């Protein structure tokens, strides 16, 4: 499966927290805009009332939230999360349950999809038909809309580039590919979206040129970092709306411990593990540490629904879908992130976070969270 990717980085493992999570309240409906054509006003923020806990880590399944409000940052701005992904289906396989959780807590969630996924193969035999191949571009976007609705994204923004395909292929030479686009142009498109959406937190990819060097995934990294800084600089891209400086940027990925846990769970059930070949290829060890574990057990069903929405990419009978959510919730019910940039501080040496908005929220507990582990 071309776009179901090995982790963009494998960070050294730590014991995850024993966190909880509020019960999901249902998915939202996203609207679609394109960075190249939509005016800034079309992507504007909207406050919405929601029943939310005061911090991500204070709730548990079925818990009654302590406040009814739109969660806000310390300046009174509504909280917003923006994720940057390369292709349709990446949003479903990387951090989808975390987005579902934040949406249900009242955080505005925006997806930036950089390409249309036109170069992806059809990996589900049940839908591999001439009529599907004839309109694959449209089908991939239809699947993407169904996925973002299942997750609960409030808005879908297309960056407007063609899928770059894999290196040394014909499609990779197209001038309208994301990987071939002028860097300044691509950064400018993302800056326009960031300024319109005003997120405090951005989730993107680490720089992986070893284990899965897909040109579009590399380009996501190359574009996201300069856009983080340029969005807050009024002298950069002055025609792209008022400056807005995000507070934090995270990389999403899979730790080796997570892969090993899921691999072992497949084998324990007598299932072929899709992760076996990752080990055969030499799943890398890195010196970096994951800093943040978001507990997402109650939201795993939304992740599964999003994956299944990508019918051309995900075979419901394939081994990627054979591990039930209750098993995943038992062996590894966390989404993992690495804090890449922060203007509001970082965890103390050895500590971890249970919330992407630590240091940002208007209301935060002053007491340490005892369930969080020390990093090795």
N, C-alpha and C positions, 0 to 999 in steps of 0.2 A: 504494500500500500504506500504509494509515493508520499502522501501527506500525513500519514500517521507515523510520526517520527520518533526515533530514539531521543532521549533527553538532550536539549541543547548544551547542557553541561551535566556531568555527574559530580556532585559535591560530596565530600566526605560526610559520613553519617553521624547522627546524634540521636539520642532518645527523644521522641516527640512528646509534646505535652499531653496530659490527660484532660483535654478540653471538652467542652460541651457545645451545644448549638441549639438555637431556637428552632422550633418546628417551622417548616416552610409554609408560606402563605399563598403560594400560587405564582405562576409566571406572569410577566408583563408582556407588552407588545411593543416591539421596536419599530421605528420608522427609518426609512432608508434615505440617505443623502450621499452625494458624491463630492469629494473635496475639490474637484476641478470645476464644478458647475454650480453647486448650491451656494447661495449667499450665506453669510455668517448667521444671519437671523434664523435660518432654517435649522440650525443646530443649537439654538439657544437653550440655556438651562431653564427648567421649570421646577419650582418648589412643589413638593407633594407631601401630604400628610401620611404618616405611617406609624405603626406601632413598633417601636424598636427598643432594644436594650441600650443602656448607656455605653457599654463597650462590647466588643465582639466576644471577649472571653468570659463575660459574666453570666451568660445564659446557658441553659441546658435544654434537651428535647422536652417540649411541652411546658417550658418555663413561662411564667407571666412576666412580660417586660415591665420595667420600673417606670417608664415614661411613654407618653404618646406625643411624638414630635417628629419633625424632620431633623435627622442628625446633622450637626453643623460643626465647622471648624472653630478655632479660637478667635477668628475674626468675624464669626457669625455667618460665614458662607455655607450653603448646603454642601454636604460631602458628595464627592463624585469620584468615580473610579473609571479610568480609561485603559483599555487593554489593546495592544497592537499585535495583530497576527498576520501571518503571511498569506494563507489560503483559506477558503471555506473548508471547514472541518477542524482546523487548528484550534478554533475557539471552543470546540467541543471536547477535544482531547487534552487541553492544557488549562487547568484552573477553572473549568466550567462550574463546578460545584461551589467554588468560592464566590464567583459572580452571582450565582443563584442566591447564596446566603446573604450577600450584601444588598442585593435588590430587595429581598424580603425584609431587610432591616431598614429600608428607606433610603439607601444610598443610590444616587443616580449612577447607572452603569452604561458605559458607551463602548462599543466595539469599533475599532478601526481595522478593516480588512484590506490589505494592501493590494491584492490581486483577485482576479475572478476565478482562479483555479482551473483555467482552461486546459492546462497540460496534464491534469490528473487522469490516471487510468480509471476505467470502470472495474471495480474490484468485487462487485456483487453480481454473480452470474444471473440472478433472477431479474435484473434490470438491464443487462447487457444486450440491448436490441438496437437495430439500425435507427429507429426513430429517436431513441435517446441520444445516440452518438451524433445524430444530425443537429441536435440542439443542446449539446452538452453545456455550452456556456450558460444558457438560460436555465437549464436544469440545476447546475451548481449554485446559481444565485437563489433559485427557489428553495433548494435544500438549506442554504445558509439562512434564509429568512425563517424557515421552520425551526431551525436550530436556535437562533437567537430568541425566538418567541418561547421556546421550551425552557431555555436558561433563565430568561427574564431580563435581557438587555432592554434598556429604555430607548436606545437609539443605535442604529447601524450606519456607519460612515464608510463608504468605499473610497480608498485612496486613489483608485482610478487607473491602475496599471495592469498589464497583461502578465499572466503567469510566465515566469522565466524558464520553467522546465529544469531539467538536469544539465550539468555541464556537457559540452560537446554534442548537443542535440541540435536539430534544425531550429526548433522553437526558441532555443536559448540565444539565437542570433538576432531575434526580432528587435528592432529599435524601440518598440513600445513596451518592452519588458521592464519590470520593476528593477531588475539587476542592472539593466543598461541605461536607466534613466539618469540624467544629471543629478548628482547628489544634492546640490543646492535646491533644485526644483522639488525633489521628493521631500526634503526637510521642510521646505516652505509649505507644502500641502499639509504636512502633519502639524506644523506650527499653527496654521489657520484653524484646524480642528481643535487643537489644545486650547487656543485662546477663546474659541466659541464655547467649548464645553466646560472649561475652568476646573479640571480635575486636580485634586490634591495629590492623588496617587496614580502613577502610570505603571502598568505591567507590560514587560516586553521580553526579548530573548537575550541570552548571553551570546558571546561571540564563539561559535563552534565551527572550527575549520578542520576538525579531525574526525569525529565520530559520525556526524551527519552534515556535511558541508553543502547543504542546499543553497543555491544562490539567493533565493528569496529570503531565507531565514538569516543568512549573513547580512543581507541588505536591511532587514528589519532592525537589526542591532546597529548598523552603521547610521541609519536615519534617526533612530529613537534618541540616542545620546545627545547629538547636537540640537535636536528639536527641544529637548528638555530645557536646555540653557537658552536657546534663542527665543522660546515662547515668552520668557520673562524679560527680554531685552527690547525696550521700545524702539531702539535704533535698528533692529533686525526685522526684516519683513514688515515695514511700517504700514503697508496696505492690507495687512491680514488681521486687523482688529486690535483692540486694546491689549497691551501686554498682560500676561498671566503667568506667574511662576509656580509650577508644581512643586510640592514639598518633598516627595519621595518617588524613587523609581526602583522597581523590583524586576529580577529575572525569574521566570518560571522554569521548572524542570523537574526531573526525577532524580532522587538520590539513589546510590547503589543499594542502600538498605531497603528502600521502597521496592526497587526492582526485585531484589532477592525475596522479599516477603510475598509479593504477588506471584513470582515464579514458583516458590515453594507451595503456595496455596493451589495453584493449578495442578502441580504434581500430586499433592495430597488427595485431590479429587479424581485422580486418574486421567487428567486432561493433558493434552499436549500444551506446553507453555510457549506462548509467542515470544517470551523473553530469552529462551534458550539460545537463539542465534545471536543475541546481544552479547552474551558471555563468550560465545564462540569467536566473535569479532574482536573481543578484548575490550569489554566495557571499561572505559578509562577511570582511573582514580585521579582526583585533583586535590589540590591543597585547600580549596575554598570550602566554606561551610554554609549550609543553609542557615538562615537567621530567623525564619518565620514559618510557623506551622499553623494553618487555619483549619480548625476541626469542621469537617463537612459531611459527616455520616448521614444526617437527615436529608441532605441535598444530593446524594449520589443518584437518586432516581432521575433527577433533572439532567444530570450529566449523561446518563444512559439514553434518555429521550432525545437529547441533542445529538448524540452520536448516531442513533438510529434514524434521525432525520436526514442524514447524509447517505441516502440509499445507494448512490452510485459508488460510495467509498467504503461503506460498512456493511458487511454481510451479517444479518442477524444470527445466522447459524455459525459464523466463523469463530475461531478460538479467542479472538479479542473480546467477544461478548459472552463467553461461557462462564465467567466467574461471577456469581450472583452478588448483588450489592450488599447483602447481609454478610457475606464472607469478606468482601473488601472492607466493610465497616469494622469487622473484627480484627483484621490483620494490619490494615493501614488506612484509617479514616481521615487522613489529612492531605490537604494540598500544601506543597512546599514552595517556598520562595527564598531568593537571596537578595538582601538589601544592597542595591548597587549604588544608589545616590540618596543622600538625605540632607536636608537643610534644617531638620528639627531634631538632630541627635541620632545616636545609634545605640543598640543594646550594649550593656556593659560586657566586658570580656567574659565569655562563657555563657552569657544569657541568651535567651531566644524570645521572640515575640509570638503572640497568638492573634494578632490583628495587624492588617496592613496600615491602619490609620493611627497606630501608636505615635504619640507626639503631635498629632494633628487635631484630634477630637476636642471639642469645647469642654466636654465632661469626661474626665478620666479619673480612675481611682488613683490615689496617691500611695496606696499600699502595693507592694510587690505581689505578683501572682505566684503563689507557692508551687503550683503544679508545673510550672515551666522548668525544664531541665537546664543543667549547665552544659554548655558546649564543650566538647573534648578539645 
